[in-house]
Amino acid sequence: MKRLFSVLLFLLPAAGTAEEADPFAEVEIKAQQVSGSVYMLEGAGGNIGASVGADGTLIVDDQFAPLADKIIAALDGLGGGRPKLILNTHWHGDHTGSNPEMGKTGTIISHDNVRVRLLGEADYPRSGLPLVTFGDNLNVHFNNEDIVLLHLPGGHTDGDSVVWFKSANVIHMGDHFFNHRFPYVDIASGGSVDGFVANVEKVLSMVPDDIKVIPGHGPLADKEDLANTTATIKATAAMIRERLADGAGADEIAADIEAEYAEWASGFINASRWVQIIQADLNR
């Protein structure tokens, strides 16, 4: 699981010595109702989507492995329980870490490439592997919801999907949306900056204006938030590419990005990391 751990180290913010012993000990899983049977759960790692109803519990992503029991307890508090279905938006461990626990009693569903990448992790538990995979789109019918899983190729990674709850008018964007923050584009996992932007613009063209948006990271959002974040990604990516072509150094560019877009660099992808991602994308 060396590659998975390297991704997690990149995603996790720096921790102090006290936190390193158990960085998840104080994490609380907080749930808020989004619409109808759909909830958003926040803790550590990617936001979780959940549907709780007569058919049982369905979740979208499941954060880090040490949080599995806390996530299940939070679902119990919503009147649900252990999920019957677990939908993975992509393979990163802050979204799939609890797969091995959830998969003991539920069915994991993902894009084909998520299973491929998890199979590439040494000694990855079989209970954490997706049992149902798909290539382009998949429809799931659960709790009176028509749920569409739409594959977004070559964006954040090569195996990303968004999950659209049609009846509730909610979409979970996975890591194609870091609300009001610079995103992480995993070039080594088949991602690309232009693909990321094109994928989000495709979603924006499809969904209604009043849809509620669960981001992979950050607070609950709407379509305008998604559009504004995407516009900033495009503008800063173009700026960085132009400055690199003119011979500017990465540190100089990062300082300028930080000065103009400080609030966007407040997450774990700061200005320097965003410049590094653009450089890696150009060097693919």
N, C-alpha and C positions, 0 to 999 in steps of 0.2 A: 504493500500500500504506500510505497515511497512517494509516488507521484501525487497521490491524494493528499498526503501529509504536507508536501511542499506547497500545494495550492492553499491548504488551510493556513499555513504559516504566513502566506502572502495576504490572505484575507483578514486574519485576525489582527486587531490593533496591538501595539506594544503593550505588554503587561508588566506590572511591578512584581517584585519578588514574592510578596504575599499572595498575589493573585495566581502566580504560576503554579502553586501547589494544587489548586482546584479552581480554575477560572470560571467554572459553572456553578459553584456552590451557592452563590447569592442570586443567581438568575431567577426571575419570576416570569412565568408564562401568563401574559395578560391577553384576554380575549375581548373583542368588541364585535357587536353585530353590524354587519355591513348592509345586508338586505335579505329579507325572507329567512331562509334556512342557512344562509351563508355568513360565516364569521371570519375574522382575521385574528390570528394569534401571533403575538410578538414575544420574543425572548432573546436568544442570542443566535446570530446567523440569519438565514433568510426567513422572511415572513411566511407563515403557514396560512393557507386557506382551508376552511372546513365547512362541510355541509352536514347538519345534524337533523335527522327526521325519521319518518316511519321505516325507511329502508335500512337505517343504521347510520353509521358515521363514515364519511369520506374526507380525506385530507389531501391537500396539495403541498408537497414537500414536508420535511420533518426535522429540520435543524440538525444539531450535533448529537452524537450518540449518547453522551451523558445526560441529555435532557429528555430522553424517551419517557421515563416515568412521570416527569413533571408535565409533559405534553398530554399523556394519557389522563392524568389527574385533571388537567384543565378541560379536556373533552368530557370527562365525567361531570364536571361542574356545569357544562352546557346541556346536560341531559343525554349525552351520547355515551361513548365508551371506546373501546379499542376499535380502530378503523377497519372496516371491511375492505375498503379500497384506498390505495395510496398512489397518488399521481405525482410523478417526479417531473419537474420542469427541466432539469438537466442533472449532470452527474456530480457536481461539486459537493464536498462533504458537509458544508453548512446548510445544504438542502436535502441531502440523502443520508446523513450520518446515523439517523435512527431507523433507517431501512431494516437492518438486521433484526431489530426488536419488533418493529411493526409488521414485518413480513412473516413473523412466526404464526400470526393469526389472520393476516389480511393479504390481499392480492396487490402486488405492486405493478403499476402500468407506466410505461415510458416510451419515448422514441427509441428506435433500434440502437442508435449510437450510445445511448446511456448504458444499456446492458453491455455493449461491447467494451466501453471504457471501464465499467466496474469489473468486468471479467479480467481486464488487464491489470487489476490491482492484486498483488500477491496475497494469497490466503484470505481473499474477501469472502465473508460468510455467505453461503448459498441462500440463506433466508433473506438476505438483503437484495438479491437480484430481482429485477423485473421479470414477472412470469408472462406478462402480456406486453408485446411491443408493436409498434406501428411505424409506417414509413412517412406518410404525409399527414393525414387527418384521422381522427378517431372520435366517434360519438359514444358517450356514456349516458345512460338514463338512470337517475338515482334521485330519490327524494323529490319526485315530481319536477326534476330539473333536466333539461336537455343540455348536456355539458359537451362542449366541443374542445378537443385538444388539437391545436394547430401547430404543426412543426414550422419553426423559423430557422432556415438553414444558414450556416456559416455566419452567425452573428456574435452572440456571447460565447458560444461554443458551436460544435457541429451537431449537437443533439438537443437543442432547446425547443420547448413547446410553451405556448401560452394556454391557459385554461379559461374558457369562456362559459360562465353560467348564464345561459340565455334567459331563463325565466326571471331570475333575480336581477339581471342586468348588471352583472359583476364580471370583471376579467382579472385573472391573476397573471401578471406579466413575467413572473420569474425574474431572472437577472437581466432581462431586456429593459428593466426600469429600476434605476436607483433614484428615488424621488429627490429632486433638487440637489443631486450630487453627480460627480463624475463617475462613470461606470467602470467596471472591470471587464475588459475584453480579453478572453483567454486565447491568445494567438496559438499557443502550443496545442490547444484542444480544438483547433479548426475554426476559431473565431476570426472575425475581421471587423474593423471599425465601419467601413462602408456597408458591409452586410448587416451589422447591428442597426445602423440608421435606416437602411432600406426595409428591414423587417418591421421596425417600429412604425415607420410611415405606412406600411401595408396595413398594420393593425389599425392605425388612426383612420384610414380610409374605410374601414369595415365597420367599426363600432359606432353606436349612437352617441350623440353629444352628451347625454345625461348618464352615461355609464359610470359606475364606480370602479376604481382601479386599485387593486392590491399590488403594490410594488414588491420586487424582490427584497428591497431594503428601503427603509424610511416609512413615514406615516402614510395612512390611507389617503388616496388621491382621487383626482377626477381626470377627464380627458384633457382639459386645459393644462393641468400639471404635466401630463405626459408629453403634450406637444411642446410646452416651454422647455422642458428638460432636453428633449430631442433637438430643439433649435440651438440650445447652448452647446450640446455635444458637437453638432455640425460646425458651429462658428469657431469653437476653440480648436477642433481638429484641423480645420482649414488654416487657422492662424499658426498653429504649431508646424504644420507641413510647409507653409510658406517661409517661416523663419528658419527652419532647418535647411531648406533649399537655398536660402540666402547665406548660409554658413554660420548662423548663430549657434552658440553652445546650448546644451540641454539645461544647464543650471540657469543661464540667463533667461531662457524662454520660460522655465518654471517660475522664476521670480516674477516675471511679467504677468503670467497667468494667475499667480497667487495674488498679485496686487489688484487685478481687475475682477477676478472671480473667486475671492476668498471664501465666500460661503459655500460655493460649489465644491471646494477642495477640503471641506470639513470632515468628510468621511474617511474610510480607510484607503480610498484612492485620492491621495493629495495631488498637488500640482506636479510634483516631480514624477510620481507614478503615472500620471496621465500622459506626460511627455514621453516616458519610457514605453508606454503602450503604443503610442503613435509611432515611435521609432521602430519598435518591433514589428508593427504592422507594415511599415514601409520596407523593412528588410526581409519580409517573408520570402 
